């Protein structure tokens, strides 16, 4: 019998699920590659997982036993502790009838197989009236029926063998591709890390440039803030000067209006004076003109004309003087 590698009990995911009786998870795990591999390993150097379940969990569901046998079909004929087959252990630990019958259907020759003590599965619990192997369910089988079952099983195995070999070839091909991918991965990892390093250096350089630009921007902002503060001070001074100038302008305007009113009053007074003077001058000119005309008339009577130029001059002056109505209008 070939020897199988062993591993510590707690290191197996399958054994851990069995110990915690998580049968549903164990059945799903047995479909995976890791679960199939663990179903072929003797975890304590003697027993396979099928032996461990039958000897420690007699109430395990039939579906879990079937999942273990599907994962590793040859385990049905593998001997465990004390040279016992799975059927030996099922009878020794009084497992349910459905499990016993399934083990018989899977490996009928186990009915006559002997362990290290020289006992067959029928020998365990033979005196027990509930012993399944002492009932007609098993004992009715004749030798011909036994060989027919064995032949049918062998035929089925031969029919499945090409499929199994095809699956093994595909698995080997997948393993080869996986090894190639792992090798390619190992080749690409340094390249990718190198590119990552370049990218990291580029990012570091970019961040340095960005910090330098940020410092320049901060300096520029500080300068602009200084200029803005200076402009605000100048604008405040200009506003203060403008307010003072408006005040001065208002004061000047008040003074100018007062001066204009005063000047207008003086002009009006001067106009009155001019009118009075004109009246006086007009009266005087009129009086002189009358006197000159009278004298001229007297001289004409006497045959003299000495006042005629004087009269003409006075008349010219009187015409050049503005009338009282024009002075009033102005």
JOSUL-V516323 format. One record per backbone hydrogen bond with DSSP energy under -1.0 kcal/mol. CO is the residue of the C=O (numbers start at 1). NH is the residue of the N-H. If there is no record, write none. Layout:
BEGIN
co=CO nh=NH
co=CO nh=NH
END
This chain:
BEGIN
co=5 nh=42
co=9 nh=12
co=12 nh=16
co=13 nh=17
co=14 nh=18
co=15 nh=19
co=16 nh=20
co=17 nh=22
co=18 nh=21
co=21 nh=23
co=22 nh=26
co=23 nh=27
co=24 nh=28
co=25 nh=29
co=26 nh=30
co=28 nh=31
co=29 nh=32
co=32 nh=36
co=33 nh=37
co=34 nh=38
co=35 nh=39
co=37 nh=40
co=38 nh=41
co=48 nh=52
co=49 nh=53
co=50 nh=54
co=51 nh=55
co=52 nh=56
co=53 nh=57
co=57 nh=60
co=61 nh=65
co=62 nh=66
co=63 nh=67
co=64 nh=68
co=65 nh=69
co=66 nh=70
co=67 nh=71
co=68 nh=72
co=72 nh=75
co=73 nh=76
co=74 nh=77
co=75 nh=78
co=80 nh=83
co=81 nh=84
co=82 nh=116
co=84 nh=80
co=85 nh=89
co=86 nh=90
co=87 nh=91
co=88 nh=92
co=89 nh=93
co=90 nh=95
co=96 nh=100
co=97 nh=101
co=98 nh=102
co=99 nh=103
co=100 nh=104
co=101 nh=105
co=102 nh=106
co=103 nh=107
co=107 nh=110
co=108 nh=111
co=109 nh=112
co=115 nh=118
co=119 nh=115
co=120 nh=123
co=128 nh=131
co=131 nh=134
co=132 nh=135
co=135 nh=138
co=135 nh=139
co=136 nh=140
co=138 nh=141
co=142 nh=146
co=143 nh=147
co=144 nh=148
co=145 nh=149
co=146 nh=150
co=147 nh=151
co=148 nh=152
co=149 nh=153
co=150 nh=154
co=151 nh=155
co=152 nh=156
co=153 nh=157
co=154 nh=158
co=155 nh=159
co=156 nh=160
co=157 nh=161
co=160 nh=164
co=161 nh=165
co=162 nh=166
co=163 nh=167
co=164 nh=168
co=165 nh=169
co=166 nh=170
co=167 nh=171
co=168 nh=172
co=169 nh=173
co=170 nh=174
co=171 nh=175
co=172 nh=176
co=173 nh=177
co=174 nh=178
co=175 nh=179
co=176 nh=180
co=177 nh=181
co=178 nh=182
co=179 nh=183
co=180 nh=184
co=181 nh=185
co=182 nh=186
co=183 nh=187
co=184 nh=188
co=185 nh=189
co=188 nh=192
co=189 nh=193
co=190 nh=194
co=191 nh=195
co=192 nh=196
co=193 nh=197
co=194 nh=198
co=195 nh=199
co=196 nh=200
co=197 nh=201
co=198 nh=202
co=199 nh=203
co=200 nh=204
co=201 nh=205
co=202 nh=206
co=203 nh=207
co=204 nh=208
co=205 nh=209
co=206 nh=210
co=207 nh=211
co=208 nh=212
co=209 nh=213
co=210 nh=214
co=211 nh=215
co=212 nh=216
co=213 nh=217
co=214 nh=218
co=215 nh=219
co=216 nh=220
co=217 nh=221
co=218 nh=222
co=219 nh=223
co=220 nh=224
co=221 nh=225
co=222 nh=226
co=223 nh=227
co=224 nh=228
co=225 nh=229
co=226 nh=230
co=227 nh=231
co=228 nh=232
co=229 nh=233
co=230 nh=234
co=231 nh=235
co=232 nh=236
co=233 nh=237
co=234 nh=238
co=235 nh=239
co=236 nh=240
co=237 nh=241
co=238 nh=242
co=239 nh=243
co=240 nh=244
co=241 nh=245
co=242 nh=246
co=243 nh=247
co=244 nh=248
co=245 nh=249
co=246 nh=250
co=247 nh=251
co=248 nh=252
co=249 nh=253
co=250 nh=254
co=251 nh=255
co=252 nh=256
co=253 nh=257
co=254 nh=258
co=255 nh=259
co=256 nh=260
co=257 nh=261
co=258 nh=262
co=259 nh=263
co=260 nh=264
co=261 nh=265
co=262 nh=266
co=263 nh=267
co=264 nh=268
co=265 nh=269
co=266 nh=270
co=267 nh=271
co=268 nh=272
co=269 nh=273
co=270 nh=274
co=271 nh=275
co=272 nh=276
co=273 nh=277
co=274 nh=278
co=275 nh=279
co=276 nh=280
co=277 nh=281
co=278 nh=282
co=279 nh=283
co=280 nh=284
co=281 nh=285
co=282 nh=286
co=283 nh=287
co=284 nh=288
co=285 nh=289
co=286 nh=290
co=287 nh=291
co=288 nh=292
co=289 nh=293
co=290 nh=294
co=291 nh=295
co=292 nh=296
co=293 nh=297
co=294 nh=298
co=295 nh=299
co=296 nh=300
co=297 nh=301
co=298 nh=302
co=299 nh=303
co=299 nh=304
co=307 nh=311
co=308 nh=312
co=309 nh=313
co=310 nh=314
co=311 nh=315
co=312 nh=316
co=313 nh=317
co=314 nh=318
co=315 nh=319
co=316 nh=320
co=317 nh=321
co=323 nh=327
co=324 nh=328
co=325 nh=329
co=326 nh=330
END
